[in-house]
Amino acid sequence: MQLDPTGRLTMQVGGRDQPPVGEGQPTDVAVGPGGDLWAAEAESGRVWHLTAEGAIVRDSMLRKASTLDGPHLATTAGGVC
């Protein structure tokens, strides 16, 4: 879900009759410099790349680390790492 500064829902990705974005326990979300969204799911080990409008660009499966459950995201001033 995306909320504006007043808390109003402005966009929702996933849900009924949509691709399963977020079904694997979302843990992190990051916004890239162009407005693209990146979401990491702990249970599925999946990282989603979405456009600023919520369209799926791709998803990637990552192996779980031996010390932490599931992937997480890190960002820098230049974007998503």
PyMOL Python script that loads the backbone (N, CA, C, O; Angstrom):
from pymol import cmd

cmd.read_pdbstr("""\
ATOM      1  N   MET A   1       0.829  -1.166   0.000  1.00  0.00           N
ATOM      2  CA  MET A   1       0.000   0.000   0.000  1.00  0.00           C
ATOM      3  C   MET A   1       0.880   1.237   0.000  1.00  0.00           C
ATOM      4  O   MET A   1       1.971   1.246   0.570  1.00  0.00           O
ATOM      5  N   GLN A   2       0.386   2.274  -0.647  1.00  0.00           N
ATOM      6  CA  GLN A   2       1.060   3.567  -0.637  1.00  0.00           C
ATOM      7  C   GLN A   2       0.067   4.586  -0.078  1.00  0.00           C
ATOM      8  O   GLN A   2      -1.083   4.660  -0.511  1.00  0.00           O
ATOM      9  N   LEU A   3       0.534   5.357   0.884  1.00  0.00           N
ATOM     10  CA  LEU A   3      -0.308   6.366   1.517  1.00  0.00           C
ATOM     11  C   LEU A   3       0.264   7.745   1.256  1.00  0.00           C
ATOM     12  O   LEU A   3       1.481   7.915   1.188  1.00  0.00           O
ATOM     13  N   ASP A   4      -0.614   8.736   1.108  1.00  0.00           N
ATOM     14  CA  ASP A   4      -0.130  10.106   0.980  1.00  0.00           C
ATOM     15  C   ASP A   4       0.141  10.661   2.383  1.00  0.00           C
ATOM     16  O   ASP A   4      -0.141   9.979   3.368  1.00  0.00           O
ATOM     17  N   PRO A   5       0.679  11.881   2.499  1.00  0.00           N
ATOM     18  CA  PRO A   5       1.020  12.422   3.824  1.00  0.00           C
ATOM     19  C   PRO A   5      -0.160  12.512   4.796  1.00  0.00           C
ATOM     20  O   PRO A   5       0.046  12.578   6.008  1.00  0.00           O
ATOM     21  N   THR A   6      -1.384  12.516   4.284  1.00  0.00           N
ATOM     22  CA  THR A   6      -2.556  12.585   5.164  1.00  0.00           C
ATOM     23  C   THR A   6      -3.027  11.204   5.596  1.00  0.00           C
ATOM     24  O   THR A   6      -3.949  11.090   6.403  1.00  0.00           O
ATOM     25  N   GLY A   7      -2.396  10.139   5.059  1.00  0.00           N
ATOM     26  CA  GLY A   7      -2.783   8.778   5.404  1.00  0.00           C
ATOM     27  C   GLY A   7      -3.793   8.161   4.455  1.00  0.00           C
ATOM     28  O   GLY A   7      -4.256   7.045   4.689  1.00  0.00           O
ATOM     29  N   ARG A   8      -4.145   8.870   3.382  1.00  0.00           N
ATOM     30  CA  ARG A   8      -5.100   8.349   2.404  1.00  0.00           C
ATOM     31  C   ARG A   8      -4.407   7.337   1.498  1.00  0.00           C
ATOM     32  O   ARG A   8      -3.293   7.575   1.032  1.00  0.00           O
ATOM     33  N   LEU A   9      -5.068   6.204   1.250  1.00  0.00           N
ATOM     34  CA  LEU A   9      -4.534   5.166   0.369  1.00  0.00           C
ATOM     35  C   LEU A   9      -4.500   5.688  -1.061  1.00  0.00           C
ATOM     36  O   LEU A   9      -5.529   6.096  -1.601  1.00  0.00           O
ATOM     37  N   THR A  10      -3.304   5.675  -1.682  1.00  0.00           N
ATOM     38  CA  THR A  10      -3.176   6.153  -3.058  1.00  0.00           C
ATOM     39  C   THR A  10      -2.855   5.037  -4.042  1.00  0.00           C
ATOM     40  O   THR A  10      -3.062   5.200  -5.244  1.00  0.00           O
ATOM     41  N   MET A  11      -2.350   3.898  -3.552  1.00  0.00           N
ATOM     42  CA  MET A  11      -2.045   2.771  -4.424  1.00  0.00           C
ATOM     43  C   MET A  11      -1.935   1.513  -3.577  1.00  0.00           C
ATOM     44  O   MET A  11      -1.486   1.553  -2.431  1.00  0.00           O
ATOM     45  N   GLN A  12      -2.356   0.389  -4.165  1.00  0.00           N
ATOM     46  CA  GLN A  12      -2.198  -0.905  -3.512  1.00  0.00           C
ATOM     47  C   GLN A  12      -1.723  -1.899  -4.556  1.00  0.00           C
ATOM     48  O   GLN A  12      -2.277  -1.964  -5.654  1.00  0.00           O
ATOM     49  N   VAL A  13      -0.700  -2.671  -4.219  1.00  0.00           N
ATOM     50  CA  VAL A  13      -0.160  -3.689  -5.112  1.00  0.00           C
ATOM     51  C   VAL A  13      -0.432  -5.044  -4.487  1.00  0.00           C
ATOM     52  O   VAL A  13      -0.255  -5.226  -3.282  1.00  0.00           O
ATOM     53  N   GLY A  14      -0.863  -5.997  -5.307  1.00  0.00           N
ATOM     54  CA  GLY A  14      -1.221  -7.315  -4.799  1.00  0.00           C
ATOM     55  C   GLY A  14      -2.654  -7.310  -4.302  1.00  0.00           C
ATOM     56  O   GLY A  14      -3.310  -6.269  -4.257  1.00  0.00           O
ATOM     57  N   GLY A  15      -3.119  -8.465  -3.937  1.00  0.00           N
ATOM     58  CA  GLY A  15      -4.494  -8.578  -3.463  1.00  0.00           C
ATOM     59  C   GLY A  15      -5.312  -9.467  -4.381  1.00  0.00           C
ATOM     60  O   GLY A  15      -4.764 -10.130  -5.262  1.00  0.00           O
ATOM     61  N   ARG A  16      -6.600  -9.483  -4.180  1.00  0.00           N
ATOM     62  CA  ARG A  16      -7.509 -10.327  -4.953  1.00  0.00           C
ATOM     63  C   ARG A  16      -7.389 -10.039  -6.450  1.00  0.00           C
ATOM     64  O   ARG A  16      -7.395  -8.882  -6.870  1.00  0.00           O
ATOM     65  N   ASP A  17      -7.281 -11.093  -7.242  1.00  0.00           N
ATOM     66  CA  ASP A  17      -7.206 -11.019  -8.708  1.00  0.00           C
ATOM     67  C   ASP A  17      -5.980 -10.264  -9.208  1.00  0.00           C
ATOM     68  O   ASP A  17      -6.003  -9.731 -10.318  1.00  0.00           O
ATOM     69  N   GLN A  18      -4.912 -10.205  -8.417  1.00  0.00           N
ATOM     70  CA  GLN A  18      -3.666  -9.566  -8.822  1.00  0.00           C
ATOM     71  C   GLN A  18      -2.513 -10.512  -8.522  1.00  0.00           C
ATOM     72  O   GLN A  18      -2.681 -11.459  -7.754  1.00  0.00           O
ATOM     73  N   PRO A  19      -1.332 -10.273  -9.120  1.00  0.00           N
ATOM     74  CA  PRO A  19      -0.174 -11.123  -8.815  1.00  0.00           C
ATOM     75  C   PRO A  19       0.100 -11.137  -7.311  1.00  0.00           C
ATOM     76  O   PRO A  19      -0.274 -10.200  -6.606  1.00  0.00           O
ATOM     77  N   PRO A  20       0.751 -12.191  -6.818  1.00  0.00           N
ATOM     78  CA  PRO A  20       0.911 -12.394  -5.374  1.00  0.00           C
ATOM     79  C   PRO A  20       2.000 -11.554  -4.715  1.00  0.00           C
ATOM     80  O   PRO A  20       2.753 -12.073  -3.890  1.00  0.00           O
ATOM     81  N   VAL A  21       2.102 -10.288  -5.052  1.00  0.00           N
ATOM     82  CA  VAL A  21       3.092  -9.426  -4.414  1.00  0.00           C
ATOM     83  C   VAL A  21       2.721  -9.284  -2.942  1.00  0.00           C
ATOM     84  O   VAL A  21       1.595  -8.908  -2.617  1.00  0.00           O
ATOM     85  N   GLY A  22       3.651  -9.579  -2.067  1.00  0.00           N
ATOM     86  CA  GLY A  22       3.433  -9.389  -0.643  1.00  0.00           C
ATOM     87  C   GLY A  22       2.875 -10.576   0.102  1.00  0.00           C
ATOM     88  O   GLY A  22       2.663 -10.482   1.311  1.00  0.00           O
ATOM     89  N   GLU A  23       2.628 -11.691  -0.561  1.00  0.00           N
ATOM     90  CA  GLU A  23       2.084 -12.852   0.139  1.00  0.00           C
ATOM     91  C   GLU A  23       3.120 -13.551   1.009  1.00  0.00           C
ATOM     92  O   GLU A  23       2.757 -14.317   1.902  1.00  0.00           O
ATOM     93  N   GLY A  24       4.411 -13.298   0.764  1.00  0.00           N
ATOM     94  CA  GLY A  24       5.482 -13.975   1.491  1.00  0.00           C
ATOM     95  C   GLY A  24       6.029 -13.177   2.648  1.00  0.00           C
ATOM     96  O   GLY A  24       7.239 -13.192   2.869  1.00  0.00           O
ATOM     97  N   GLN A  25       5.198 -12.481   3.395  1.00  0.00           N
ATOM     98  CA  GLN A  25       5.555 -11.685   4.560  1.00  0.00           C
ATOM     99  C   GLN A  25       6.537 -10.568   4.203  1.00  0.00           C
ATOM    100  O   GLN A  25       7.739 -10.714   4.424  1.00  0.00           O
ATOM    101  N   PRO A  26       6.044  -9.458   3.658  1.00  0.00           N
ATOM    102  CA  PRO A  26       6.917  -8.334   3.318  1.00  0.00           C
ATOM    103  C   PRO A  26       7.665  -7.826   4.550  1.00  0.00           C
ATOM    104  O   PRO A  26       7.083  -7.662   5.622  1.00  0.00           O
ATOM    105  N   THR A  27       8.961  -7.581   4.378  1.00  0.00           N
ATOM    106  CA  THR A  27       9.777  -7.092   5.485  1.00  0.00           C
ATOM    107  C   THR A  27      10.384  -5.729   5.206  1.00  0.00           C
ATOM    108  O   THR A  27      10.589  -4.954   6.140  1.00  0.00           O
ATOM    109  N   ASP A  28      10.676  -5.415   3.959  1.00  0.00           N
ATOM    110  CA  ASP A  28      11.303  -4.144   3.603  1.00  0.00           C
ATOM    111  C   ASP A  28      10.738  -3.631   2.288  1.00  0.00           C
ATOM    112  O   ASP A  28      10.360  -4.406   1.409  1.00  0.00           O
ATOM    113  N   VAL A  29      10.688  -2.309   2.173  1.00  0.00           N
ATOM    114  CA  VAL A  29      10.325  -1.648   0.921  1.00  0.00           C
ATOM    115  C   VAL A  29      11.290  -0.491   0.748  1.00  0.00           C
ATOM    116  O   VAL A  29      11.604   0.211   1.710  1.00  0.00           O
ATOM    117  N   ALA A  30      11.763  -0.290  -0.476  1.00  0.00           N
ATOM    118  CA  ALA A  30      12.653   0.830  -0.774  1.00  0.00           C
ATOM    119  C   ALA A  30      12.182   1.490  -2.060  1.00  0.00           C
ATOM    120  O   ALA A  30      11.585   0.843  -2.921  1.00  0.00           O
ATOM    121  N   VAL A  31      12.456   2.786  -2.182  1.00  0.00           N
ATOM    122  CA  VAL A  31      12.101   3.546  -3.377  1.00  0.00           C
ATOM    123  C   VAL A  31      13.390   3.933  -4.076  1.00  0.00           C
ATOM    124  O   VAL A  31      14.275   4.535  -3.467  1.00  0.00           O
ATOM    125  N   GLY A  32      13.500   3.586  -5.369  1.00  0.00           N
ATOM    126  CA  GLY A  32      14.670   3.926  -6.159  1.00  0.00           C
ATOM    127  C   GLY A  32      14.637   5.382  -6.590  1.00  0.00           C
ATOM    128  O   GLY A  32      13.613   6.045  -6.424  1.00  0.00           O
ATOM    129  N   PRO A  33      15.738   5.899  -7.141  1.00  0.00           N
ATOM    130  CA  PRO A  33      15.822   7.311  -7.519  1.00  0.00           C
ATOM    131  C   PRO A  33      14.783   7.722  -8.559  1.00  0.00           C
ATOM    132  O   PRO A  33      14.390   8.889  -8.596  1.00  0.00           O
ATOM    133  N   GLY A  34      14.330   6.802  -9.401  1.00  0.00           N
ATOM    134  CA  GLY A  34      13.319   7.122 -10.407  1.00  0.00           C
ATOM    135  C   GLY A  34      11.904   6.874  -9.925  1.00  0.00           C
ATOM    136  O   GLY A  34      10.954   7.026 -10.693  1.00  0.00           O
ATOM    137  N   GLY A  35      11.749   6.491  -8.654  1.00  0.00           N
ATOM    138  CA  GLY A  35      10.429   6.228  -8.108  1.00  0.00           C
ATOM    139  C   GLY A  35      10.027   4.768  -8.133  1.00  0.00           C
ATOM    140  O   GLY A  35       8.976   4.411  -7.601  1.00  0.00           O
ATOM    141  N   ASP A  36      10.859   3.897  -8.754  1.00  0.00           N
ATOM    142  CA  ASP A  36      10.547   2.467  -8.747  1.00  0.00           C
ATOM    143  C   ASP A  36      10.550   1.945  -7.317  1.00  0.00           C
ATOM    144  O   ASP A  36      11.256   2.467  -6.454  1.00  0.00           O
ATOM    145  N   LEU A  37       9.752   0.910  -7.078  1.00  0.00           N
ATOM    146  CA  LEU A  37       9.639   0.305  -5.755  1.00  0.00           C
ATOM    147  C   LEU A  37      10.324  -1.050  -5.738  1.00  0.00           C
ATOM    148  O   LEU A  37      10.299  -1.775  -6.732  1.00  0.00           O
ATOM    149  N   TRP A  38      10.927  -1.389  -4.627  1.00  0.00           N
ATOM    150  CA  TRP A  38      11.540  -2.689  -4.392  1.00  0.00           C
ATOM    151  C   TRP A  38      10.969  -3.207  -3.083  1.00  0.00           C
ATOM    152  O   TRP A  38      10.957  -2.483  -2.088  1.00  0.00           O
ATOM    153  N   ALA A  39      10.494  -4.447  -3.064  1.00  0.00           N
ATOM    154  CA  ALA A  39       9.917  -5.036  -1.856  1.00  0.00           C
ATOM    155  C   ALA A  39      10.542  -6.399  -1.615  1.00  0.00           C
ATOM    156  O   ALA A  39      10.677  -7.197  -2.543  1.00  0.00           O
ATOM    157  N   ALA A  40      10.923  -6.667  -0.376  1.00  0.00           N
ATOM    158  CA  ALA A  40      11.516  -7.954   0.000  1.00  0.00           C
ATOM    159  C   ALA A  40      10.532  -8.718   0.875  1.00  0.00           C
ATOM    160  O   ALA A  40       9.881  -8.138   1.743  1.00  0.00           O
ATOM    161  N   GLU A  41      10.429 -10.029   0.639  1.00  0.00           N
ATOM    162  CA  GLU A  41       9.547 -10.905   1.409  1.00  0.00           C
ATOM    163  C   GLU A  41      10.386 -11.941   2.149  1.00  0.00           C
ATOM    164  O   GLU A  41      11.200 -12.633   1.537  1.00  0.00           O
ATOM    165  N   ALA A  42      10.193 -12.051   3.459  1.00  0.00           N
ATOM    166  CA  ALA A  42      10.989 -12.971   4.276  1.00  0.00           C
ATOM    167  C   ALA A  42      10.634 -14.427   4.022  1.00  0.00           C
ATOM    168  O   ALA A  42      11.532 -15.250   3.842  1.00  0.00           O
ATOM    169  N   GLU A  43       9.356 -14.766   4.002  1.00  0.00           N
ATOM    170  CA  GLU A  43       8.943 -16.165   3.878  1.00  0.00           C
ATOM    171  C   GLU A  43       9.283 -16.768   2.523  1.00  0.00           C
ATOM    172  O   GLU A  43       9.774 -17.894   2.452  1.00  0.00           O
ATOM    173  N   SER A  44       9.031 -16.036   1.457  1.00  0.00           N
ATOM    174  CA  SER A  44       9.261 -16.592   0.121  1.00  0.00           C
ATOM    175  C   SER A  44      10.693 -16.390  -0.353  1.00  0.00           C
ATOM    176  O   SER A  44      11.132 -17.066  -1.283  1.00  0.00           O
ATOM    177  N   GLY A  45      11.438 -15.461   0.276  1.00  0.00           N
ATOM    178  CA  GLY A  45      12.783 -15.154  -0.180  1.00  0.00           C
ATOM    179  C   GLY A  45      12.782 -14.402  -1.497  1.00  0.00           C
ATOM    180  O   GLY A  45      13.764 -14.436  -2.238  1.00  0.00           O
ATOM    181  N   ARG A  46      11.702 -13.736  -1.783  1.00  0.00           N
ATOM    182  CA  ARG A  46      11.520 -13.063  -3.076  1.00  0.00           C
ATOM    183  C   ARG A  46      11.726 -11.558  -2.915  1.00  0.00           C
ATOM    184  O   ARG A  46      11.341 -10.972  -1.903  1.00  0.00           O
ATOM    185  N   VAL A  47      12.341 -10.940  -3.932  1.00  0.00           N
ATOM    186  CA  VAL A  47      12.459  -9.489  -4.020  1.00  0.00           C
ATOM    187  C   VAL A  47      11.727  -9.058  -5.277  1.00  0.00           C
ATOM    188  O   VAL A  47      12.013  -9.546  -6.370  1.00  0.00           O
ATOM    189  N   TRP A  48      10.777  -8.138  -5.117  1.00  0.00           N
ATOM    190  CA  TRP A  48       9.976  -7.632  -6.229  1.00  0.00           C
ATOM    191  C   TRP A  48      10.502  -6.273  -6.662  1.00  0.00           C
ATOM    192  O   TRP A  48      10.864  -5.448  -5.823  1.00  0.00           O
ATOM    193  N   HIS A  49      10.546  -6.034  -7.982  1.00  0.00           N
ATOM    194  CA  HIS A  49      10.862  -4.722  -8.547  1.00  0.00           C
ATOM    195  C   HIS A  49       9.599  -4.258  -9.253  1.00  0.00           C
ATOM    196  O   HIS A  49       9.106  -4.934 -10.156  1.00  0.00           O
ATOM    197  N   LEU A  50       9.076  -3.113  -8.848  1.00  0.00           N
ATOM    198  CA  LEU A  50       7.835  -2.568  -9.394  1.00  0.00           C
ATOM    199  C   LEU A  50       8.070  -1.155  -9.904  1.00  0.00           C
ATOM    200  O   LEU A  50       8.934  -0.442  -9.395  1.00  0.00           O
ATOM    201  N   THR A  51       7.302  -0.750 -10.909  1.00  0.00           N
ATOM    202  CA  THR A  51       7.360   0.638 -11.352  1.00  0.00           C
ATOM    203  C   THR A  51       6.714   1.516 -10.290  1.00  0.00           C
ATOM    204  O   THR A  51       6.072   1.014  -9.368  1.00  0.00           O
ATOM    205  N   ALA A  52       6.882   2.822 -10.420  1.00  0.00           N
ATOM    206  CA  ALA A  52       6.266   3.758  -9.481  1.00  0.00           C
ATOM    207  C   ALA A  52       4.747   3.642  -9.494  1.00  0.00           C
ATOM    208  O   ALA A  52       4.085   4.009  -8.524  1.00  0.00           O
ATOM    209  N   GLU A  53       4.195   3.130 -10.595  1.00  0.00           N
ATOM    210  CA  GLU A  53       2.746   2.955 -10.711  1.00  0.00           C
ATOM    211  C   GLU A  53       2.282   1.603 -10.178  1.00  0.00           C
ATOM    212  O   GLU A  53       1.079   1.345 -10.128  1.00  0.00           O
ATOM    213  N   GLY A  54       3.216   0.735  -9.778  1.00  0.00           N
ATOM    214  CA  GLY A  54       2.863  -0.558  -9.205  1.00  0.00           C
ATOM    215  C   GLY A  54       2.894  -1.728 -10.163  1.00  0.00           C
ATOM    216  O   GLY A  54       2.556  -2.844  -9.769  1.00  0.00           O
ATOM    217  N   ALA A  55       3.290  -1.513 -11.419  1.00  0.00           N
ATOM    218  CA  ALA A  55       3.399  -2.623 -12.376  1.00  0.00           C
ATOM    219  C   ALA A  55       4.660  -3.436 -12.070  1.00  0.00           C
ATOM    220  O   ALA A  55       5.708  -2.873 -11.750  1.00  0.00           O
ATOM    221  N   ILE A  56       4.550  -4.746 -12.169  1.00  0.00           N
ATOM    222  CA  ILE A  56       5.683  -5.623 -11.877  1.00  0.00           C
ATOM    223  C   ILE A  56       6.698  -5.575 -13.014  1.00  0.00           C
ATOM    224  O   ILE A  56       6.356  -5.815 -14.172  1.00  0.00           O
ATOM    225  N   VAL A  57       7.948  -5.264 -12.678  1.00  0.00           N
ATOM    226  CA  VAL A  57       9.052  -5.312 -13.639  1.00  0.00           C
ATOM    227  C   VAL A  57       9.626  -6.723 -13.632  1.00  0.00           C
ATOM    228  O   VAL A  57       9.790  -7.341 -14.684  1.00  0.00           O
ATOM    229  N   ARG A  58       9.929  -7.228 -12.437  1.00  0.00           N
ATOM    230  CA  ARG A  58      10.423  -8.602 -12.288  1.00  0.00           C
ATOM    231  C   ARG A  58      10.426  -8.976 -10.808  1.00  0.00           C
ATOM    232  O   ARG A  58      10.285  -8.128  -9.927  1.00  0.00           O
ATOM    233  N   ASP A  59      10.589 -10.270 -10.570  1.00  0.00           N
ATOM    234  CA  ASP A  59      10.787 -10.738  -9.204  1.00  0.00           C
ATOM    235  C   ASP A  59      11.942 -11.718  -9.218  1.00  0.00           C
ATOM    236  O   ASP A  59      12.156 -12.428 -10.201  1.00  0.00           O
ATOM    237  N   SER A  60      12.677 -11.754  -8.136  1.00  0.00           N
ATOM    238  CA  SER A  60      13.848 -12.620  -8.017  1.00  0.00           C
ATOM    239  C   SER A  60      13.758 -13.404  -6.718  1.00  0.00           C
ATOM    240  O   SER A  60      13.343 -12.880  -5.685  1.00  0.00           O
ATOM    241  N   MET A  61      14.154 -14.667  -6.788  1.00  0.00           N
ATOM    242  CA  MET A  61      14.207 -15.505  -5.592  1.00  0.00           C
ATOM    243  C   MET A  61      15.629 -15.468  -5.046  1.00  0.00           C
ATOM    244  O   MET A  61      16.588 -15.658  -5.794  1.00  0.00           O
ATOM    245  N   LEU A  62      15.767 -15.226  -3.752  1.00  0.00           N
ATOM    246  CA  LEU A  62      17.067 -15.201  -3.105  1.00  0.00           C
ATOM    247  C   LEU A  62      17.124 -16.289  -2.045  1.00  0.00           C
ATOM    248  O   LEU A  62      16.125 -16.574  -1.384  1.00  0.00           O
ATOM    249  N   ARG A  63      18.282 -16.890  -1.886  1.00  0.00           N
ATOM    250  CA  ARG A  63      18.458 -17.898  -0.837  1.00  0.00           C
ATOM    251  C   ARG A  63      18.463 -17.209   0.515  1.00  0.00           C
ATOM    252  O   ARG A  63      19.000 -16.112   0.664  1.00  0.00           O
ATOM    253  N   LYS A  64      17.866 -17.858   1.490  1.00  0.00           N
ATOM    254  CA  LYS A  64      17.872 -17.298   2.836  1.00  0.00           C
ATOM    255  C   LYS A  64      19.273 -17.377   3.423  1.00  0.00           C
ATOM    256  O   LYS A  64      19.993 -18.354   3.220  1.00  0.00           O
ATOM    257  N   ALA A  65      19.648 -16.330   4.156  1.00  0.00           N
ATOM    258  CA  ALA A  65      20.951 -16.314   4.818  1.00  0.00           C
ATOM    259  C   ALA A  65      20.941 -17.300   5.979  1.00  0.00           C
ATOM    260  O   ALA A  65      19.877 -17.656   6.485  1.00  0.00           O
ATOM    261  N   SER A  66      22.099 -17.732   6.392  1.00  0.00           N
ATOM    262  CA  SER A  66      22.171 -18.697   7.493  1.00  0.00           C
ATOM    263  C   SER A  66      21.962 -18.043   8.858  1.00  0.00           C
ATOM    264  O   SER A  66      21.747 -18.740   9.849  1.00  0.00           O
ATOM    265  N   THR A  67      22.023 -16.712   8.919  1.00  0.00           N
ATOM    266  CA  THR A  67      21.866 -16.040  10.203  1.00  0.00           C
ATOM    267  C   THR A  67      20.586 -15.227  10.318  1.00  0.00           C
ATOM    268  O   THR A  67      20.166 -14.907  11.430  1.00  0.00           O
ATOM    269  N   LEU A  68      19.961 -14.886   9.210  1.00  0.00           N
ATOM    270  CA  LEU A  68      18.738 -14.087   9.211  1.00  0.00           C
ATOM    271  C   LEU A  68      17.700 -14.772   8.342  1.00  0.00           C
ATOM    272  O   LEU A  68      18.044 -15.408   7.346  1.00  0.00           O
ATOM    273  N   ASP A  69      16.451 -14.649   8.704  1.00  0.00           N
ATOM    274  CA  ASP A  69      15.386 -15.197   7.874  1.00  0.00           C
ATOM    275  C   ASP A  69      15.011 -14.204   6.787  1.00  0.00           C
ATOM    276  O   ASP A  69      14.508 -13.116   7.068  1.00  0.00           O
ATOM    277  N   GLY A  70      15.258 -14.587   5.560  1.00  0.00           N
ATOM    278  CA  GLY A  70      14.788 -13.825   4.411  1.00  0.00           C
ATOM    279  C   GLY A  70      15.641 -12.637   4.037  1.00  0.00           C
ATOM    280  O   GLY A  70      16.503 -12.204   4.801  1.00  0.00           O
ATOM    281  N   PRO A  71      15.386 -12.108   2.832  1.00  0.00           N
ATOM    282  CA  PRO A  71      16.144 -10.971   2.319  1.00  0.00           C
ATOM    283  C   PRO A  71      15.683  -9.656   2.935  1.00  0.00           C
ATOM    284  O   PRO A  71      14.546  -9.526   3.388  1.00  0.00           O
ATOM    285  N   HIS A  72      16.577  -8.700   2.942  1.00  0.00           N
ATOM    286  CA  HIS A  72      16.271  -7.337   3.365  1.00  0.00           C
ATOM    287  C   HIS A  72      16.893  -6.404   2.341  1.00  0.00           C
ATOM    288  O   HIS A  72      17.721  -6.836   1.539  1.00  0.00           O
ATOM    289  N   LEU A  73      16.514  -5.142   2.352  1.00  0.00           N
ATOM    290  CA  LEU A  73      16.998  -4.173   1.381  1.00  0.00           C
ATOM    291  C   LEU A  73      17.860  -3.125   2.064  1.00  0.00           C
ATOM    292  O   LEU A  73      17.668  -2.815   3.239  1.00  0.00           O
ATOM    293  N   ALA A  74      18.814  -2.584   1.313  1.00  0.00           N
ATOM    294  CA  ALA A  74      19.624  -1.464   1.772  1.00  0.00           C
ATOM    295  C   ALA A  74      19.615  -0.417   0.674  1.00  0.00           C
ATOM    296  O   ALA A  74      19.619  -0.753  -0.510  1.00  0.00           O
ATOM    297  N   THR A  75      19.603   0.847   1.060  1.00  0.00           N
ATOM    298  CA  THR A  75      19.607   1.916   0.066  1.00  0.00           C
ATOM    299  C   THR A  75      20.742   2.884   0.341  1.00  0.00           C
ATOM    300  O   THR A  75      21.213   3.020   1.469  1.00  0.00           O
ATOM    301  N   THR A  76      21.165   3.550  -0.717  1.00  0.00           N
ATOM    302  CA  THR A  76      22.153   4.616  -0.628  1.00  0.00           C
ATOM    303  C   THR A  76      21.557   5.830  -1.325  1.00  0.00           C
ATOM    304  O   THR A  76      20.449   5.752  -1.855  1.00  0.00           O
ATOM    305  N   ALA A  77      22.263   6.933  -1.333  1.00  0.00           N
ATOM    306  CA  ALA A  77      21.779   8.124  -2.024  1.00  0.00           C
ATOM    307  C   ALA A  77      21.569   7.856  -3.510  1.00  0.00           C
ATOM    308  O   ALA A  77      20.739   8.502  -4.149  1.00  0.00           O
ATOM    309  N   GLY A  78      22.329   6.893  -4.066  1.00  0.00           N
ATOM    310  CA  GLY A  78      22.220   6.569  -5.482  1.00  0.00           C
ATOM    311  C   GLY A  78      21.139   5.562  -5.810  1.00  0.00           C
ATOM    312  O   GLY A  78      20.888   5.308  -6.988  1.00  0.00           O
ATOM    313  N   GLY A  79      20.491   4.979  -4.818  1.00  0.00           N
ATOM    314  CA  GLY A  79      19.428   4.015  -5.099  1.00  0.00           C
ATOM    315  C   GLY A  79      19.525   2.761  -4.259  1.00  0.00           C
ATOM    316  O   GLY A  79      20.175   2.732  -3.214  1.00  0.00           O
ATOM    317  N   VAL A  80      18.860   1.726  -4.744  1.00  0.00           N
ATOM    318  CA  VAL A  80      18.782   0.457  -4.027  1.00  0.00           C
ATOM    319  C   VAL A  80      20.042  -0.346  -4.264  1.00  0.00           C
ATOM    320  O   VAL A  80      20.516  -0.428  -5.397  1.00  0.00           O
ATOM    321  N   CYS A  81      20.604  -0.948  -3.202  1.00  0.00           N
ATOM    322  CA  CYS A  81      21.803  -1.791  -3.325  1.00  0.00           C
ATOM    323  C   CYS A  81      21.395  -3.229  -3.536  1.00  0.00           C
ATOM    324  O   CYS A  81      22.254  -4.102  -3.664  1.00  0.00           O
TER     325      CYS A  81
END
""", "prot")
cmd.dss("prot")
cmd.show_as("cartoon", "prot")
cmd.util.cbc("prot")
cmd.orient("prot")
